[in-house]
């Protein structure tokens, strides 16, 4: 009777950890998607910047590019951290 | 109810009570029944903290789906009135279009006929008072609970209990009434009878504001042979016309769309009533055939009346449902939206007050309306129109071209385009947030702040306009250039906010785009001040003009910041999982400043080509 209860508890624990693992995996996948979108956006802005001939617009695009780079950097750091957490 | 009418009704009822014990019973039955309806409405409102609104939005994207929604909700709530009030409030809030709204009305017309079946099939055949008692006991227990949902369930059970009790009282009193007076003696044959009883049915429903109550009176009376079957049919037709009063009353506080929907409800029910009156004989025959096939006895007039009610409402749906679009055109030509001398709120509807999520959405849409007007004013100040934003290459050219002084009275336009809407929003919010739980209250508080940002942006534009008008006709080209730059940067910022709105629609990381917009505001400010300092140093402009430019550059900074803050609250949806991921990557103030500094370094001044 006691063994049954422990087994049941272990099953519940495993299910709980599996859900947690699944949640982390999903988080990583979604983050990767956002990073990919940022990369595409960076390429697009670089292209637009090359076409621009107005000083103000050029400065705006340069700022946007730098912002995207900083966001990507931040995202990659979060991704590494999440991957480490997943392994541990 | 009007006070004068009340003064007339109270003595009349009192006299009636003194005259007849049975009349007192019938009136008490109707009152208990109506009280049950109110309790039922109260119960449903407890569950409208967002769930009902979400279901409505998801299940009404086609005419047939909206018809299904109308049918089910009216059948479930046993109140087409409540369904029409909800629909009008949603329509006024811009959450539904007129086609969908009319679809719901068609569905609720048919859904509400289930009430007649319940009364005729269950109410008169079973001793329903025995069911009413436990429902009332459990219901009252629920009402005393502190949990909102348990309280709501309590109101629902109490409502149902009172409905059944009301039916029971009426049934009993009509049975006793039969012994003393026979209303059947007042039966009127022929067309005259049809018309008079239709009018009585309409009037009774308008007074009681419940077609269910009229149906209950009619079915109970016909079941004990107090009125004849033909007159009862006319009463039912009248009840169906009279029930549109709820929508008409609700539409008084609604916008033009709400009025169109109420008009549509009246039109559908009135035309259906006329058609049924014209073809009453064939309808009667069809009811006999259908009733016989359903196993309803020829003498069971109560059940036959329920069949008749369903049949003619179904006929209304079959005849008019395919012509929804034509109805919309007709209603739009009858209820014409006038271009207002003073802009009025479009989405604030008092009838939405009972639905917290709808109130928040109404205020958001109204604030967007205010935002559009604010943009209109700001752009017009600089001689631009919103359509000019589509051609970004030409923006600078357009601003430079127009060297004539622009006569634009911001105070007058503010009175016309902003003040009415702004004060209505503030009044609406303060009327609403006293009674509500935190979630909706905080959303409303953000929206209130958003409106303040918009008003601030207009005030800053007004301050800026003074020097903009003065210096644009100056002889100094450098001054003109700087003022043109201010106008250009504001227009460019508005254009970028428009792009940001498109990014939200196409889900192109809008939250992350905000960082770039914030950085650009800071960067533009630094560049502007630096350019002004250089111009003063190089004596291209006088220090006096320079100080004016610095002040006006600060106004530009404030306008851009206020508009961005408003856009952030109005257009961004932060609840999605993608938004949560984006939130992790957004930059804080220090990180944005660092980027601005990087771009501002001399090496970055030349474009990387």
Interface residues (C-beta under 8 A of the other chain):
Chain A: X27 X30 X31 X34 X37 X38 X41 X49 X50 X52 X54 X56 X57 X58 X59 X60 X62 X63 X64 X66 X67 X68 X70 X71 X72 X74 X75 X78
Chain B: X392 X396 X485 X488 X489 X492 X496 X508 X509 X512 X515 X516 X519 X520 X523 X524 X527 X577 X578 X581 X582 X584 X585 X586 X587 X591 X592 X594 X595 X596 X598 X599 X604 X607 X608 X609
